[in-house]
Amino acid sequence: MTVSELKKQFFDTLRNIYPKEEAGSFFTILAEEFLDMSRLEIALYPEKVLTPGQLQQFTDAQERLQQHEPVQYITGRTHFFGLEFGVNKNVLIPRPETEELVEWILNDLQEQKNKELEILDLGTGSGCIAISLAKNLPHTKVSAMDISSEALKVARENALKNEVQVDFLEQDILKTERLPKRYDVIVSNPPYVRELEKKEMQKNVLDFEPASALYVKDADPLLFYEKITALAAGALKPSGALYFEINQYLGKETEALLRKKDFLSSLKKDIFGVNRMLKGIKHEN
Ligand SMILES: C[S@@+](CC[C@H](N)C(=O)[O-])C[C@H]1O[C@@H](n2cnc3c(N)ncnc32)[C@H](O)[C@@H]1O
């Protein structure tokens, strides 16, 4: 089979599942991954004949896309904040809105970036927040916690791949009574999607991404925020800051938790114009 025949078959198969532009971008990603051909090479060499191995790999990937599996799990990688991260079904695929959270922190730390800061990322998943911060703040000591040993395995490999040092801790946030050090910054993107919001979600998320990374009970949707705020109140250095990614529908309620613990708080909207981030500054006493 030639590249152009493969392309035609790919678009015919996925036509009823994905919009044309999305299918086109999947084709480019899979061609780079499994045929070792760039978008330009695809255009220049449509008559190139595929090896049986290439054809098999491509067809397997196509079948996984038909089942709505995210393309990042199929290739095993994604990009976040200009870095490459390995991902698998044990970790959430890093989201663009989380890049905005990292950007906010780095902007705030601009004037302190040559200092030896201490940062902690709670619920690190693929390690995307911790590793991006470590990469951009080379003098800073970054630690990261997750309950999942499988997620931490991925995060450790990502730290190696991106040549940064992060101290990973396997621990349940909800059962933690006290944090091990004092920090300048504590950041978290904890599970925050309520069961009732599942109906807004796409099949690729519902069927493939780890439930333990995403969902909380409708009756207690802010449990992670409450616990992390209490831990941060006891572990942030004077003027230290707590940063959260938050549920867009619960901005005011989440902010109220911070205020109750005497943090000065500010909400921030993401590029879609919804409340997506929250910062709390610890009062200096
Ligand atoms: C929304 S994901 C965020 C992952 C990553 N930080 C990101 O922004 O893409 C939440 C993470 O919290 C972890 N987690 C869930 N419950 C936890 C708990 N009780 N203690 C520690 N980590 C937990 C999950 O394993 C998951 O990796």
PDBQT file of the ligand as one rigid body, heavy atoms in Angstrom, charges set to zero:
ROOT
HETATM    1  C1  LIG A 301      -6.075  16.260  37.670  1.00  0.00    +0.000 C 
HETATM    2  S1  LIG A 301      -4.723  15.133  37.809  1.00  0.00    +0.000 S 
HETATM    3  C2  LIG A 301      -3.381  16.281  37.590  1.00  0.00    +0.000 C 
HETATM    4  C3  LIG A 301      -2.149  15.675  37.017  1.00  0.00    +0.000 C 
HETATM    5  C4  LIG A 301      -1.082  16.695  36.623  1.00  0.00    +0.000 C 
HETATM    6  N1  LIG A 301      -0.658  17.486  37.768  1.00  0.00    +0.000 N 
HETATM    7  C5  LIG A 301      -1.597  17.616  35.534  1.00  0.00    +0.000 C 
HETATM    8  O1  LIG A 301      -1.813  18.803  35.838  1.00  0.00    +0.000 OA
HETATM    9  O2  LIG A 301      -1.770  17.170  34.399  1.00  0.00    +0.000 OA
HETATM   10  C6  LIG A 301      -4.745  14.799  39.557  1.00  0.00    +0.000 C 
HETATM   11  C7  LIG A 301      -3.637  13.885  40.102  1.00  0.00    +0.000 C 
HETATM   12  O3  LIG A 301      -3.863  13.710  41.502  1.00  0.00    +0.000 OA
HETATM   13  C8  LIG A 301      -3.559  12.376  41.851  1.00  0.00    +0.000 C 
HETATM   14  N2  LIG A 301      -4.336  12.043  43.058  1.00  0.00    +0.000 N 
HETATM   15  C9  LIG A 301      -5.643  11.686  43.141  1.00  0.00    +0.000 A 
HETATM   16  N3  LIG A 301      -5.974  11.455  44.423  1.00  0.00    +0.000 NA
HETATM   17  C10 LIG A 301      -4.851  11.670  45.165  1.00  0.00    +0.000 A 
HETATM   18  C11 LIG A 301      -4.566  11.576  46.564  1.00  0.00    +0.000 A 
HETATM   19  N4  LIG A 301      -5.505  11.240  47.444  1.00  0.00    +0.000 N 
HETATM   20  N5  LIG A 301      -3.302  11.863  46.968  1.00  0.00    +0.000 NA
HETATM   21  C12 LIG A 301      -2.337  12.202  46.070  1.00  0.00    +0.000 A 
HETATM   22  N6  LIG A 301      -2.560  12.314  44.746  1.00  0.00    +0.000 NA
HETATM   23  C13 LIG A 301      -3.797  12.049  44.290  1.00  0.00    +0.000 A 
HETATM   24  C14 LIG A 301      -3.945  11.550  40.649  1.00  0.00    +0.000 C 
HETATM   25  O4  LIG A 301      -3.260  10.305  40.666  1.00  0.00    +0.000 OA
HETATM   26  C15 LIG A 301      -3.577  12.486  39.493  1.00  0.00    +0.000 C 
HETATM   27  O5  LIG A 301      -2.274  12.201  39.054  1.00  0.00    +0.000 OA
ENDROOT
TORSDOF 0
